[in-house]
Amino acid sequence: MRAAFLKEAFLQALKATHPEALTAKALPQGKPDLILAVGKAGAAMLRAALDRYGEVPYHLTLPKGQEALGLKAVQAGHPLPDGESQRAAEEVLDLLKGLSPKARVLALLSGGGSALWCAPLGISLEEMRKLTQALLQSGASIAEINAVRKHLSRLKGGRALLATRARVQALLLSDVPGDDPSVIASGPFHPDPSTYREALAVLDRYGLDFPGARRVLEAGARGEIPETLKPGAPATRRLRWRLAGANLDLLKAARDFLRGEGYRAVILSDRFGGEARGLARFHAELVATIRAHGLPFRKPLFLLSGGEAQVRVRGGGLGGRNLEFLLALYAHLQEPLYALAADSDGLDGPSGVAGALLTPEVWGLGLDPQPFLAENDSLGFFARAGTLLTLGPTGTNLNDFRLLFVN
């Protein structure tokens, strides 16, 4: 076994689940009057739609620095919204408001859309940026983060659907555990079951004191600001949606590749969440049980898992949830193994890398993981180990990818 083989399994899975191919399979028959595309997979999804329908008016929003595939795009901030994020959201709202009831909109939504379309409600863009940063560092789940963002937005939480009279067909590439359409890109066209009170509870749960945001959320909880679009509301009759691809597709593609190479491979779950360190401990204990007893699986085999962990930032280091997972896995394991953890979008948090690999050679270096864990400096650890995985933006976002070889 070599580390290069684990990387090849990941790359083959990304190739097999390219967003352009996934979108092409899911496109509706009728030609839309307008296409709106947002997210890390937005360019590839839009390219598939234009190849199918020909010339159609469109609006595309991508993260800064990502390849637009020759298409006109607004390059906006991610993971923190910026002025271009606000401009893109305002342009989208203006386009939607000008449509007739007979118009058909095709919305191509993928991960990253929450930051890329940002039309703050009752607070400034700067406060939204600071609040987003605090939420991302708090250890809150993506559903909790988006519950807050939806209630501080004029576009999220189904409010984009309320802003138009047109019919909307949404295609989604999921980057969230459970593939909830109301959470993907903060559900601009989807009904939102969360409430202002629940959004306030998130701020309380993680000790976040943002007076401006709290004033808006408290006013909403008192009924002074209309709620987000709710399930069963009349506007939802104008919405049709389909899941074009998800984390499970990525894991299945890797499993099929591994089986084709003669290995046994098992998918544990596509929706693991919780703190990365706890998730790493679970994986380490499962590996120890397999090694000791051959239960619940016989070795040798590959273990695959997905979903989205969280990191509670306590130190001043740099990393991401996949790097943190691998570092904690290293800390918990008693014996060496091969493992890979990476974000399918090619960028694990603010680290600038996709993820990293564990190899028996890392144990041979004798590095102590505890100081790095204390500082949340997983990037520093794997830079020392020399096993960082650098891909650059992949043009997709199907959540996290973990691969462990148990022998």
MIGU-742875 format. One record per residue (C-alpha): x, y, z; residue in one letter. Coordinates in Angstrom, 3 decimals. Example, Ala and Ser with C-alpha at 12.3 -4.5 7.8 and 13.67 -1.06 7.14 Angstrom:
<nodes>
<node <12.300,-4.500,7.800>,'A'>
<node <13.670,-1.060,7.140>,'S'>
</nodes>
This chain:
<nodes>
<node <0.000,0.000,0.000>,'M'>
<node <1.227,3.486,-0.872>,'R'>
<node <-0.081,6.933,-0.055>,'A'>
<node <-0.350,7.675,-3.784>,'A'>
<node <-3.026,4.992,-4.096>,'F'>
<node <-5.272,6.717,-1.540>,'L'>
<node <-4.869,9.997,-3.394>,'K'>
<node <-5.728,8.244,-6.665>,'E'>
<node <-8.929,6.851,-5.132>,'A'>
<node <-9.955,10.370,-4.105>,'F'>
<node <-9.140,11.862,-7.501>,'L'>
<node <-10.991,9.103,-9.344>,'Q'>
<node <-14.049,9.706,-7.178>,'A'>
<node <-13.926,13.430,-7.969>,'L'>
<node <-13.651,12.639,-11.679>,'K'>
<node <-16.602,10.242,-11.578>,'A'>
<node <-18.808,12.826,-9.854>,'T'>
<node <-17.897,15.876,-11.928>,'H'>
<node <-20.705,18.454,-11.478>,'P'>
<node <-21.128,18.960,-15.218>,'E'>
<node <-21.971,15.289,-15.714>,'A'>
<node <-24.209,15.133,-12.624>,'L'>
<node <-26.099,18.236,-13.739>,'T'>
<node <-26.543,17.018,-17.311>,'A'>
<node <-28.369,13.928,-16.010>,'K'>
<node <-30.733,15.980,-13.853>,'A'>
<node <-31.716,18.909,-16.115>,'L'>
<node <-35.446,19.400,-16.811>,'P'>
<node <-36.784,19.157,-20.346>,'Q'>
<node <-38.151,22.658,-20.936>,'G'>
<node <-35.858,25.568,-21.784>,'K'>
<node <-35.765,28.128,-18.944>,'P'>
<node <-36.118,31.882,-19.376>,'D'>
<node <-33.340,32.588,-16.854>,'L'>
<node <-30.596,30.525,-15.239>,'I'>
<node <-29.154,31.469,-11.856>,'L'>
<node <-26.007,29.612,-10.766>,'A'>
<node <-24.156,30.039,-7.499>,'V'>
<node <-21.572,28.081,-5.559>,'G'>
<node <-18.301,26.274,-6.022>,'K'>
<node <-19.812,24.029,-8.693>,'A'>
<node <-21.731,26.883,-10.326>,'G'>
<node <-19.595,27.205,-13.476>,'A'>
<node <-19.655,23.488,-14.334>,'A'>
<node <-23.382,23.232,-13.598>,'M'>
<node <-24.097,26.265,-15.769>,'L'>
<node <-21.925,24.922,-18.579>,'R'>
<node <-24.002,21.714,-18.620>,'A'>
<node <-27.222,23.744,-18.787>,'A'>
<node <-26.030,25.995,-21.611>,'L'>
<node <-24.835,22.956,-23.569>,'D'>
<node <-28.340,21.535,-23.270>,'R'>
<node <-30.479,24.619,-23.868>,'Y'>
<node <-28.299,26.892,-25.995>,'G'>
<node <-28.289,30.633,-25.401>,'E'>
<node <-30.197,31.564,-22.221>,'V'>
<node <-29.847,34.669,-20.023>,'P'>
<node <-27.890,33.749,-16.900>,'Y'>
<node <-26.270,35.046,-13.734>,'H'>
<node <-23.274,33.213,-12.272>,'L'>
<node <-21.583,33.809,-8.912>,'T'>
<node <-18.341,32.030,-7.999>,'L'>
<node <-15.723,32.247,-5.234>,'P'>
<node <-12.867,34.597,-6.018>,'K'>
<node <-10.048,32.917,-7.872>,'G'>
<node <-12.129,30.030,-9.194>,'Q'>
<node <-12.111,29.234,-12.927>,'E'>
<node <-15.265,30.490,-14.659>,'A'>
<node <-14.886,28.160,-17.687>,'L'>
<node <-15.166,31.079,-20.106>,'G'>
<node <-18.449,32.323,-18.614>,'L'>
<node <-19.242,35.801,-17.315>,'K'>
<node <-19.275,35.642,-13.526>,'A'>
<node <-19.348,37.712,-10.365>,'V'>
<node <-16.323,36.679,-8.296>,'Q'>
<node <-17.355,37.052,-4.659>,'A'>
<node <-15.999,36.373,-1.184>,'G'>
<node <-15.948,32.962,0.477>,'H'>
<node <-16.204,31.828,3.255>,'P'>
<node <-16.804,35.419,4.335>,'L'>
<node <-19.116,37.557,2.175>,'P'>
<node <-17.807,40.787,0.670>,'D'>
<node <-19.078,43.671,-1.403>,'G'>
<node <-19.253,41.493,-4.511>,'E'>
<node <-21.383,38.998,-2.590>,'S'>
<node <-23.811,41.801,-1.826>,'Q'>
<node <-23.747,43.048,-5.416>,'R'>
<node <-24.472,39.559,-6.738>,'A'>
<node <-27.406,39.116,-4.358>,'A'>
<node <-28.917,42.479,-5.271>,'E'>
<node <-28.579,41.680,-8.990>,'E'>
<node <-30.289,38.325,-8.501>,'V'>
<node <-33.151,39.895,-6.558>,'L'>
<node <-33.629,42.528,-9.283>,'D'>
<node <-33.702,39.821,-11.978>,'L'>
<node <-36.267,37.808,-10.055>,'L'>
<node <-38.518,40.792,-9.373>,'K'>
<node <-38.756,41.574,-13.089>,'G'>
<node <-40.128,38.161,-14.138>,'L'>
<node <-43.728,37.380,-15.052>,'S'>
<node <-45.745,34.488,-13.575>,'P'>
<node <-45.202,32.559,-16.821>,'K'>
<node <-41.411,32.786,-16.648>,'A'>
<node <-39.332,29.749,-15.745>,'R'>
<node <-36.168,30.027,-13.672>,'V'>
<node <-33.542,27.303,-13.427>,'L'>
<node <-31.586,27.694,-10.161>,'A'>
<node <-28.294,25.778,-9.968>,'L'>
<node <-27.237,25.745,-6.334>,'L'>
<node <-24.095,24.316,-4.753>,'S'>
<node <-22.025,24.706,-1.613>,'G'>
<node <-20.632,28.150,-0.927>,'G'>
<node <-23.801,29.933,-1.987>,'G'>
<node <-24.504,31.190,1.526>,'S'>
<node <-21.498,33.519,1.421>,'A'>
<node <-21.592,34.255,-2.307>,'L'>
<node <-25.154,35.654,-2.223>,'W'>
<node <-25.372,38.050,0.716>,'C'>
<node <-28.182,40.599,1.117>,'A'>
<node <-28.138,41.487,4.833>,'P'>
<node <-31.413,42.188,6.613>,'L'>
<node <-31.211,44.902,9.254>,'G'>
<node <-27.432,44.741,9.749>,'I'>
<node <-24.393,45.938,7.841>,'S'>
<node <-22.267,43.774,5.601>,'L'>
<node <-19.365,44.221,8.019>,'E'>
<node <-21.381,42.862,10.944>,'E'>
<node <-22.503,39.933,8.784>,'M'>
<node <-18.856,39.200,7.985>,'R'>
<node <-17.835,39.277,11.650>,'K'>
<node <-20.821,37.167,12.694>,'L'>
<node <-20.092,34.613,9.984>,'T'>
<node <-16.459,34.377,11.097>,'Q'>
<node <-17.535,33.857,14.713>,'A'>
<node <-20.043,31.181,13.757>,'L'>
<node <-17.488,29.312,11.657>,'L'>
<node <-15.033,29.258,14.579>,'Q'>
<node <-17.619,28.390,17.242>,'S'>
<node <-18.060,24.708,16.448>,'G'>
<node <-21.673,25.220,15.338>,'A'>
<node <-23.078,22.857,12.716>,'S'>
<node <-23.815,24.100,9.214>,'I'>
<node <-27.551,23.829,9.928>,'A'>
<node <-27.148,26.060,12.993>,'E'>
<node <-24.980,28.543,11.101>,'I'>
<node <-27.452,28.751,8.248>,'N'>
<node <-30.435,29.152,10.596>,'A'>
<node <-28.828,32.411,11.711>,'V'>
<node <-27.816,33.527,8.215>,'R'>
<node <-31.265,32.837,6.777>,'K'>
<node <-32.949,35.082,9.322>,'H'>
<node <-30.542,37.923,8.639>,'L'>
<node <-31.004,37.849,4.866>,'S'>
<node <-33.421,39.250,2.295>,'R'>
<node <-32.658,36.340,-0.040>,'L'>
<node <-31.997,33.178,1.984>,'K'>
<node <-34.559,30.941,3.663>,'G'>
<node <-36.887,30.944,0.653>,'G'>
<node <-37.033,34.716,0.395>,'R'>
<node <-35.669,34.582,-3.172>,'A'>
<node <-38.785,32.606,-4.132>,'L'>
<node <-40.976,35.168,-2.368>,'L'>
<node <-39.253,37.922,-4.362>,'A'>
<node <-40.559,36.607,-7.703>,'T'>
<node <-43.766,35.481,-9.349>,'R'>
<node <-41.943,33.061,-11.653>,'A'>
<node <-41.839,29.290,-11.451>,'R'>
<node <-38.529,27.902,-10.185>,'V'>
<node <-36.827,24.599,-10.890>,'Q'>
<node <-33.858,24.097,-8.548>,'A'>
<node <-31.033,21.608,-9.050>,'L'>
<node <-28.785,21.101,-6.046>,'L'>
<node <-25.353,19.659,-5.396>,'L'>
<node <-25.330,18.948,-1.684>,'S'>
<node <-22.463,19.821,0.622>,'D'>
<node <-24.420,19.290,3.860>,'V'>
<node <-25.016,16.127,5.911>,'P'>
<node <-28.484,14.778,5.213>,'G'>
<node <-28.814,16.743,1.951>,'D'>
<node <-31.490,19.067,3.372>,'D'>
<node <-32.414,21.487,0.536>,'P'>
<node <-33.264,24.214,3.030>,'S'>
<node <-29.644,24.178,4.258>,'V'>
<node <-27.774,23.923,0.926>,'I'>
<node <-26.667,27.496,0.083>,'A'>
<node <-29.046,28.529,2.902>,'S'>
<node <-32.041,27.520,0.778>,'G'>
<node <-32.774,30.717,-1.182>,'P'>
<node <-35.771,29.098,-2.889>,'F'>
<node <-36.714,26.478,-0.324>,'H'>
<node <-39.080,26.620,2.648>,'P'>
<node <-37.280,27.006,5.940>,'D'>
<node <-38.477,25.160,9.069>,'P'>
<node <-36.179,27.158,11.396>,'S'>
<node <-37.356,30.257,13.253>,'T'>
<node <-36.074,33.554,14.612>,'Y'>
<node <-36.173,32.068,18.111>,'R'>
<node <-34.030,29.140,17.018>,'E'>
<node <-31.542,31.515,15.416>,'A'>
<node <-31.308,33.429,18.706>,'L'>
<node <-30.775,30.147,20.533>,'A'>
<node <-27.748,29.441,18.320>,'V'>
<node <-26.153,32.744,19.340>,'L'>
<node <-26.863,31.944,22.995>,'D'>
<node <-25.567,28.373,22.699>,'R'>
<node <-22.177,29.512,21.434>,'Y'>
<node <-21.903,32.706,23.456>,'G'>
<node <-21.972,35.077,20.485>,'L'>
<node <-22.783,38.670,21.374>,'D'>
<node <-23.668,40.669,18.268>,'F'>
<node <-26.082,43.431,19.347>,'P'>
<node <-27.202,44.418,15.842>,'G'>
<node <-27.968,40.857,14.820>,'A'>
<node <-29.718,40.182,18.113>,'R'>
<node <-31.964,43.217,17.677>,'R'>
<node <-33.122,41.938,14.282>,'V'>
<node <-33.652,38.383,15.514>,'L'>
<node <-35.511,39.564,18.626>,'E'>
<node <-37.762,41.784,16.492>,'A'>
<node <-38.480,38.800,14.265>,'G'>
<node <-39.251,36.615,17.273>,'A'>
<node <-41.787,39.240,18.397>,'R'>
<node <-43.446,39.094,14.984>,'G'>
<node <-42.292,42.546,13.887>,'E'>
<node <-40.399,41.129,10.870>,'I'>
<node <-41.954,38.459,8.638>,'P'>
<node <-40.584,34.944,9.007>,'E'>
<node <-38.706,33.118,6.273>,'T'>
<node <-40.714,31.041,3.788>,'L'>
<node <-42.395,28.184,5.633>,'K'>
<node <-43.364,24.669,4.430>,'P'>
<node <-46.828,24.637,2.909>,'G'>
<node <-46.845,28.354,2.047>,'A'>
<node <-48.604,29.163,-1.274>,'P'>
<node <-45.345,30.228,-2.928>,'A'>
<node <-43.918,26.708,-2.558>,'T'>
<node <-46.332,25.520,-5.271>,'R'>
<node <-44.123,27.384,-7.765>,'R'>
<node <-41.026,25.394,-6.737>,'L'>
<node <-39.757,22.098,-8.088>,'R'>
<node <-36.378,20.737,-7.068>,'W'>
<node <-34.069,17.797,-7.576>,'R'>
<node <-30.853,16.633,-5.958>,'L'>
<node <-28.281,16.323,-8.748>,'A'>
<node <-25.444,14.970,-6.592>,'G'>
<node <-24.333,14.498,-3.007>,'A'>
<node <-21.606,13.205,-0.720>,'N'>
<node <-22.899,9.637,-1.056>,'L'>
<node <-22.221,9.752,-4.803>,'D'>
<node <-18.600,10.670,-4.074>,'L'>
<node <-18.209,7.859,-1.545>,'L'>
<node <-19.813,5.304,-3.862>,'K'>
<node <-17.494,6.324,-6.684>,'A'>
<node <-14.457,5.780,-4.454>,'A'>
<node <-15.836,2.456,-3.235>,'R'>
<node <-16.376,1.275,-6.807>,'D'>
<node <-12.839,2.284,-7.749>,'F'>
<node <-11.357,0.408,-4.792>,'L'>
<node <-13.400,-2.700,-5.490>,'R'>
<node <-12.313,-2.549,-9.104>,'G'>
<node <-8.724,-2.631,-7.848>,'E'>
<node <-9.450,-5.782,-5.862>,'G'>
<node <-9.986,-4.314,-2.376>,'Y'>
<node <-12.909,-4.629,-0.004>,'R'>
<node <-14.394,-1.234,0.854>,'A'>
<node <-17.207,-0.204,3.200>,'V'>
<node <-19.071,3.102,3.431>,'I'>
<node <-19.703,3.889,7.101>,'L'>
<node <-21.884,6.979,6.588>,'S'>
<node <-22.316,10.033,4.400>,'D'>
<node <-23.519,12.220,7.256>,'R'>
<node <-21.041,12.135,10.127>,'F'>
<node <-21.010,15.422,12.002>,'G'>
<node <-19.973,16.672,15.419>,'G'>
<node <-16.567,17.939,16.430>,'E'>
<node <-13.695,16.626,14.328>,'A'>
<node <-11.809,15.340,17.361>,'R'>
<node <-14.726,13.240,18.559>,'G'>
<node <-15.249,11.889,15.064>,'L'>
<node <-11.568,10.940,14.914>,'A'>
<node <-11.829,9.073,18.206>,'R'>
<node <-14.774,7.071,16.869>,'F'>
<node <-12.824,6.093,13.756>,'H'>
<node <-9.769,5.171,15.841>,'A'>
<node <-11.815,2.945,18.163>,'E'>
<node <-13.469,1.263,15.176>,'L'>
<node <-10.050,0.577,13.637>,'V'>
<node <-8.830,-0.921,16.938>,'A'>
<node <-11.881,-3.197,17.145>,'T'>
<node <-11.444,-4.414,13.572>,'I'>
<node <-7.768,-5.106,14.173>,'R'>
<node <-8.368,-6.935,17.453>,'A'>
<node <-11.526,-8.913,16.694>,'H'>
<node <-12.308,-8.692,12.973>,'G'>
<node <-15.575,-6.985,13.914>,'L'>
<node <-17.763,-5.541,12.539>,'P'>
<node <-15.660,-6.013,9.379>,'F'>
<node <-12.887,-8.383,8.392>,'R'>
<node <-9.524,-6.901,7.554>,'K'>
<node <-7.924,-5.899,5.265>,'P'>
<node <-10.395,-3.319,4.005>,'L'>
<node <-10.941,0.362,3.295>,'F'>
<node <-13.279,2.428,5.450>,'L'>
<node <-14.993,5.380,3.751>,'L'>
<node <-16.940,8.135,5.457>,'S'>
<node <-18.304,11.571,4.649>,'G'>
<node <-20.411,14.333,6.113>,'G'>
<node <-19.096,17.487,7.746>,'E'>
<node <-17.316,17.828,11.053>,'A'>
<node <-16.853,21.040,12.997>,'Q'>
<node <-13.839,22.588,14.665>,'V'>
<node <-14.028,24.700,17.774>,'R'>
<node <-11.117,27.097,17.413>,'V'>
<node <-9.266,27.514,20.702>,'R'>
<node <-5.725,28.307,19.547>,'G'>
<node <-3.972,30.557,17.092>,'G'>
<node <-2.901,27.916,14.574>,'G'>
<node <-4.220,27.210,11.114>,'L'>
<node <-6.045,24.209,9.699>,'G'>
<node <-9.419,22.865,8.662>,'G'>
<node <-11.868,20.219,9.782>,'R'>
<node <-10.246,17.433,7.736>,'N'>
<node <-6.744,18.298,8.898>,'L'>
<node <-7.986,18.458,12.479>,'E'>
<node <-9.669,15.064,12.050>,'F'>
<node <-6.456,13.469,10.790>,'L'>
<node <-4.343,15.025,13.531>,'L'>
<node <-6.732,13.765,16.221>,'A'>
<node <-6.849,10.345,14.515>,'L'>
<node <-3.059,10.196,14.727>,'Y'>
<node <-3.256,11.105,18.412>,'A'>
<node <-5.756,8.320,19.192>,'H'>
<node <-4.296,5.457,17.162>,'L'>
<node <-1.921,3.016,18.839>,'Q'>
<node <-0.592,1.571,15.578>,'E'>
<node <0.207,3.195,12.220>,'P'>
<node <-2.118,3.084,9.216>,'L'>
<node <-2.753,4.788,5.897>,'Y'>
<node <-5.512,7.424,5.883>,'A'>
<node <-6.624,10.417,3.850>,'L'>
<node <-9.059,13.194,4.752>,'A'>
<node <-9.890,16.054,2.414>,'A'>
<node <-12.558,18.528,1.412>,'D'>
<node <-13.972,17.748,-2.017>,'S'>
<node <-13.840,21.438,-2.966>,'D'>
<node <-10.045,21.300,-2.714>,'G'>
<node <-9.783,23.759,0.187>,'L'>
<node <-10.057,22.576,3.780>,'D'>
<node <-11.189,25.669,5.645>,'G'>
<node <-8.637,28.512,5.566>,'P'>
<node <-5.678,26.111,5.274>,'S'>
<node <-5.120,26.568,1.522>,'G'>
<node <-4.829,22.791,1.017>,'V'>
<node <-7.418,20.069,0.360>,'A'>
<node <-6.380,17.957,3.328>,'G'>
<node <-3.580,15.544,4.157>,'A'>
<node <-2.515,11.923,4.443>,'L'>
<node <-1.404,9.752,7.312>,'L'>
<node <1.236,7.134,6.535>,'T'>
<node <3.366,4.831,8.698>,'P'>
<node <6.268,7.210,7.993>,'E'>
<node <4.487,9.944,9.977>,'V'>
<node <4.679,7.777,13.117>,'W'>
<node <8.361,7.316,12.417>,'G'>
<node <8.931,11.057,12.818>,'L'>
<node <7.922,10.910,16.478>,'G'>
<node <5.961,14.173,16.360>,'L'>
<node <3.905,14.967,19.463>,'D'>
<node <0.335,15.845,18.322>,'P'>
<node <-0.762,17.501,21.580>,'Q'>
<node <0.908,20.930,21.155>,'P'>
<node <-0.507,21.133,17.630>,'F'>
<node <-4.001,20.165,18.836>,'L'>
<node <-3.822,22.757,21.608>,'A'>
<node <-3.160,25.467,19.024>,'E'>
<node <-5.511,24.086,16.326>,'N'>
<node <-2.375,23.966,14.185>,'D'>
<node <-3.119,20.875,12.116>,'S'>
<node <-1.668,22.595,9.039>,'L'>
<node <1.617,23.065,10.860>,'G'>
<node <1.711,19.429,11.897>,'F'>
<node <1.186,18.011,8.418>,'F'>
<node <3.548,20.563,6.905>,'A'>
<node <6.192,19.155,9.269>,'R'>
<node <5.160,15.623,8.307>,'A'>
<node <5.348,16.473,4.595>,'G'>
<node <1.990,14.858,3.740>,'T'>
<node <-0.238,17.828,2.852>,'L'>
<node <-2.599,17.263,-0.074>,'L'>
<node <-2.646,20.285,-2.390>,'T'>
<node <-5.156,20.361,-5.262>,'L'>
<node <-6.459,23.918,-5.562>,'G'>
<node <-10.175,24.587,-6.185>,'P'>
<node <-11.771,21.483,-7.742>,'T'>
<node <-14.858,23.247,-9.077>,'G'>
<node <-17.213,21.083,-7.033>,'T'>
<node <-18.371,20.690,-3.442>,'N'>
<node <-19.682,17.332,-2.264>,'L'>
<node <-18.545,17.692,1.336>,'N'>
<node <-15.805,15.809,3.161>,'D'>
<node <-14.013,12.627,2.146>,'F'>
<node <-12.282,10.241,4.567>,'R'>
<node <-10.484,7.034,3.622>,'L'>
<node <-8.745,4.643,6.030>,'L'>
<node <-6.963,1.386,5.165>,'F'>
<node <-7.144,-1.182,7.957>,'V'>
<node <-4.582,-3.986,7.713>,'N'>
</nodes>
